[in-house]
Amino acid sequence: MSERRVLVVAHTGRADACATAGSLSRQLRAAGVGLRLLAGEADDLRLVGDVAASVETVEVGPESAVGCELVVVLGGDGTILRAAELARPAGVPLLGVNLGHVGFLAETESDALDTTVDDIVHRRWRVEERLTLDVAVHADGTVVHECWALNEASVEKAARERMLEVVVEVDNRPLSRWGADGVICATPTGSTAYAFSAGGPVMWPELEALLVVPLSAHALFARPMVVSPRSTVAVEVVAGTPGVGVLWCDGRRTYELPAGARVETHAADRPVLLARLHPAPFTDRLVRKFGLPVTGWRGSGRS
């Protein structure tokens, strides 16, 4: 039987992440679980002895997580989004250990590391599928760029002093033209991220839908909209618009948009898989992560 193996991804710019990764690695190896690290991170974690000798290192790419049963991430949501780029093409679940602030995508906290390791060793997790977006940029009738996103794809102005003129289309029909800072197309997962900050609603993650949120639109009709998961949302940068726009996917991957460019977004066939250790409902996660006041709640007498 081949050895069990997990890929560990850490925010190596933080001392606490490196220390937590070192502790996690030692405990997993002691339990007989093999370790894989990204080549650029292995030196920063300063593993020593038998643990260091047994670590497999790989380059960053779509094959990084192939053959692993989990991608364990130590950091905040930004690190988890980076790790999602490795886990998604391999179809491997992500397990986030929060070292950030809100950490909405994380499943557990660093102070519960021993329990988390025990759950990993005994495979006590369930897999949750999260809807993702496929994004294509068209220019002069040709696809010039393709990308994907777990949280959101946003078309934004590149110059602070100018508005971006866009026309938004849903299912091949024009919806509205806006002079705006941009437009966000988000997933339910991304509804608690950038789209939430821009005034969009929170959507429960099991909901299948897409969220369209205008950014500071100078218009009477510029409300967030929830559309069908089978819809295609297109944002066209109006020809003749001064300056350029920028496409951002998850705030990590960017592409410059010339005037006249068209960005099409729809639900992707390939999800991101999240490993869940705790069966708590999303309401509890929302209350905990945002620190929502619930004092005085009496409930129905059932916990």
N, C-alpha and C positions, 0 to 999 in steps of 0.2 A: 504493500500500500504506500502510495506517495505521501510525503510529509505535508501536513496542513501548513498553510502559509497565509500571512496577511501582509498587506502593504501599509506601511506607516508613513503618513504625510504630516509634517509639523511646520509651524511658523518658527523657523529657526532664528529669526531675528529677535526672538524673545527668550530670555533666560529661563522663564518658568516653563515655556513650551519645550525647550531642550531637556530640562530636568524631568518633566513629566514623561516625555518620550523615552528618556533613558530608563526610568522606572518601569514604564509599560513594557519596554523591550526585554528587560531582565526578567520580569515576571512571566511573560509569554514564553520565552525560551526555556525557563525553568519548568513550565508546564508542557513542553514538547511542541510548541507551536513555532513554526519557522517564520523568519522575518525577512521582509524585502524593504529596502529603502531607496529613495531617489538618489542618484549619484551626487547631485549637488548638495544634498542634505546630510549625507552619511558622515562626513568629516565634522560638521557643525555639532552633531549629537554626541561626539566624543565617547562612543561606546568602547569598552575595553575588554580584555580577556577573552573568554570563550564566546561571549555574546557577540563581540566585534568580529571574531573569526568566523562565526557561523552566518553572518548577515549576507544576504544577496543584494547587490546593488544593480539598478537598472536606470537607463536614460529616460527622460521625460518623453512620453509619446503615447499613442493609442494602445500600445502593447504593454504598458507599464504594469497594469493590474491583471493581465491574463494569467490564469492559473491560481489566483488568490481567492480566498473565500470571503474576505472583507477588505475594505480600505478604511483604516482607522485614522481619523484626522484629529490633530491637536492644534486648536486655534479658534478663531472666530468664524463668522459666516464667510468672510473673504477667503480664508484658507479652505473652507469646505467647498466653496465654488471652484476654487483652483483644483481641488482633488476630484470634483465631479467631472472635470475634463478628462481625467484618467480612468475613472470608474465606469462612466457611461458607455464608452465603446467596448469595454470588456464585459458589460452586464453584471458587474460586481456591486453589491450593496455598500453604501457609505455608512460609517458609524462615527458621528461627531462627538468629540469631547470638548466642551466649551471652555475656552480660555479668554474669550472676548468679553463684550459687554452684554448685549441682548442674546446673541447666539441662538436665533430662532431655528436654525437648521440642526443645531446640535441636539443629541439625545441625552447626554449625561454631562455632569460637571466634573472638574478635575479632582475635587475632594472626595469623589466616589470612585476613585480609580481602582482600588482593590476589588470592589464589587463588579465594576465593569470588566476587569480582566477575568474574573470568575465566570461572568456571563458569556464572554467570548470563548473561553476554554470549553464550556459545557454547551455551547451553541444555543444559548437562550435568547434568541432574537427572532423577530418576525420581519418580513420584508414588505415595505410599503412602496408602491409605485407613485412617482410624481410626474405629472404631465410636463413636457418640455415643448419648446418652440423650434420650428425650422424657419430660418430666415434667408431670403434671397434678395440680392440687390440687382436691379435691372437698369441698364443704361443703353439707350439707342436700340432697344429691343433685344438686348443680349444679357444673359446672366453673367455679371462680372465678379460677384462675390457671394459665397454661401457661408452661413454660420448657424449656430443654435444657441438656445438660452434655457436655463432652468428658472430663473427669476423673471427677467424681462429683456425685451429688445426695445431700445429707445432711439428715436430719431431726434437729434437736438441741434441747435444752432452752434456754429463753431466760433462765432464772434459775439462777445458779450453785448456789444453796443447795437446789434441788429436783431430784429425779429426774423424768424424763419417762416416763409410763406409755404404752407402745405395744404394739400387736398387729401382728405381721408376717405377711403372707400371700404365698404364692407360687402362681401359677396358680389363683386363686380358692379356695384352700384355706388355712385358718389354720395357721401354723407354730408360733408361740410368742408369749407375752406377756412383755415385759421391762420392768422398771423400770431405766432406763438414762440415760446422758447423751445417747444418740441412736442412730441407725442410718445407716450409709453404704451407698449403692448405687453401685458404681464400675464403670468400664469396664476392660479390660486396660491401656489407656493410663494410667488413674488408679490402677492397682494399685501404682505406684511413688510415689504422692503421699500424700494424707491417709490412704487406706486402709492403706498400708504402715506409716505411723506408728502406726496403731491396731492393728497386729498381723496385718493381712491378708497373703496370699501375693502374691509377684510373678507376674504372668501375662505371657507373651510377647505382644507387641502384635498379632500375626497371629491369635491365638486369638479365636474368637467365643464369648464367654461374659459373664455378669454376675457381679459379686462383691458379696456382702452381708456387711457387717462391723458387728456391734454395738459400741457405744461404752460401755465401762465398765458392762456390764450386770450387775445383781445377780441372777444366775441360774446354775444348774448347767449348763444347755445354752445357751451363748452363744458358739459358735465361728464363725469366718468360714466362709462357704459360697459355693461356685461353682455357679451355676445356668445353665440353658440360655439362649442368646441369644434364644430365642423365648418365654421366660417373661416374665410381668408380675409385678413385685414391688410390693406395696402395704404402706405403713406407716400404720396408723391411730392417731391420738392418742386415747387412751381418754377417752370422755366423762366429765366430772367431774374430770379431772386438774387440780390446782391450777396456775394460771399458764398460759403458752402455750408452744408450740414455735415453731421457726424452720426454714424450708426454705432451704438454701444450695445454689446451683448453681455449681460450680467455685470456691467461696469468694468469688464476686464478686456474684452476683445473689441477693437475699434476699426472702423473703415470710413474713410472720407467720402462724402456724398456730393457730387457736383449738382448744380441746378439741372432739373429735369430727371434726376434719378428717381427710381421707384423701388420702395422696399416692401416686399410681400412677406407676411408672417402668418403661419398657421400651426395648429397642433401637430407635433411630430409623432411618428410611429414608435420611436425609441424613448422610453422614460428614463429618468434617473431613479435608482433604487436606494431607499433609505432603510437601514437596519434599525428597528425599534425594539428597545428593551422593556419599555414601560407601556402598559395598555391604557394610560390615562387619556381621557377625551381631549380634543383640541381646545375646548373651552378652558380646561385647567392650564394648558400650556400658554394660552393667550393671557390669562390672569397672571400667571407666574412671570412670564417674560416681560410683560408691560407693567407689572406691579399695579394691576387694576384694583380699586377698592371694592371689596365685597362684604365688609363688616355689616352685620344686621341681617344677612341672608339666613332664612330659616329652612328653606327647601321643603321637600315632601316627606321628610323623615327617612329617606333612603340615601345612603352614602354613595 
